[in-house]
Amino acid sequence: MPMKRRLAAAATLGLSAALALSACSSSSTSGSSSSGGGSVTLHFFGADYGTAGTSNTTQTYWQNIATAFHKQYPNITVDVQTIDWNDFPTKLHTLLQSKNYPDIIEGDAPQSYAQEGIAYKASDVLSESTLANLIPTFAKQGDYQGTEYGIPFTTSTRALYYNKKLFAQAGISAAPTTWAELQADAAKISKLGNSTIGYGMPLGTEEAQAESYMWMLGAGGGYVNGGGAYTINSAANVTAFNFMNTLVKAGDTEANPGTVNRATLWSDFAAGSVGMVGGSPAVVPIIQAAGKLTSSDWATAPFPGENGTVTNPLGVDDQIVALNVHNQQSAIQQFLNFAYQDTYQAQFDKEYDLLPATTSAATAEENDPIFGPFVKAIPTSSAYPTNANWSDVSTKIKQTIGAAVDGTAPATVLGQIQTFALSNQ
């Protein structure tokens, strides 16, 4: 992707999660490497998964790591800046456009940087042991032309959250495993009245690409085929959206799903007014904060598919990419090896209700009563495409795919997105 277009679409996947500080200045050093005796300053630019100015800002997390690292490597200082997700694309765009390149970026996809030749390979900035400890499913997400550039930092998988109280009121004894069962259950819950929503289907601009993908996977489809070619308008994907339309037209979802965002429906689920919704571990603190549902009032289950539960659920990760513009390979490697210790992985996951990116940290969480099922789903999860233009395609999906359940034929909408994906590579 040309640099100009990459800058215009600079930040991408986050999710998941669940990114306002001024732009950092260009990196400056008085020595070219951390082992040469001179002082080095690395500039770290990342997403804020918490709230700036509060105790859970990610600025504090990274600053604590930087401080501990500096004590061990006194000639290396790490200047940390974290940016609210909403401002992250604009701030990053400004930095890149003005050539004030950070040394390390957390929260953006690596492919476009690799394409421009300004990214280190993961093997250049991680030790062999740290590299081998990355969860393979997500390590592959950092690939560009068969070489790993991006480094997964935090991950998440998706499952079906369901309200056991509403299930009991509707006479439902177990979570659905097929689309037909989900449809029947959603209809029963919707008939309970009080504006109760059977299934929450967020296809608004916040994260429509995730909701869509969960349904595509349930039909045996996806955004790309095994060779990485876009298949957005495949027969399987059209089948998925045709079924989603059936739910919408029957009144078993919220009204106008194409305009409703994930955050709204997760909050509505926490308030007890939604029977089922797809979600990540990030739903848990929302439920706890709302105080409407006890731990026995809700549960999670694998997402239903057309003919059975989805065995390859959506898995997402946020990546780190190290830039080679300032030639700080040695210092970057020392810092990243330090930052990827299990202690810090676990600390981040606990603070932000996300999952680890390292095998050792994930193994330690497998028996957690809440997060264990999400962790165990990681090995077979399906991640987003690694195509260099996925950032642009994902944005297009967020902006337009909701129309496929709001009156426009799914085949038409998916076909338009497919055309966009192929013509903007």
PyMOL commands that set and color helices and strands:
alter all, ss='L'
color gray80, all
select helices_A, chain A and resi 3-8+58-72+88-97+111-116+122-125+128-133+136-142+164-169+179-190+208-218+235-249+257-259+262-270+283-290+329-339+342-352+359-364+372-376+378-380+390-405+410-423
alter helices_A, ss='H'
color red, helices_A
select strands_A, chain A and resi 40-48+76-84+104-106+143-144+147-148+151-157+159-163+197-200+274-279+298-301+315-322
alter strands_A, ss='S'
color yellow, strands_A
deselect
rebuild
show_as cartoon
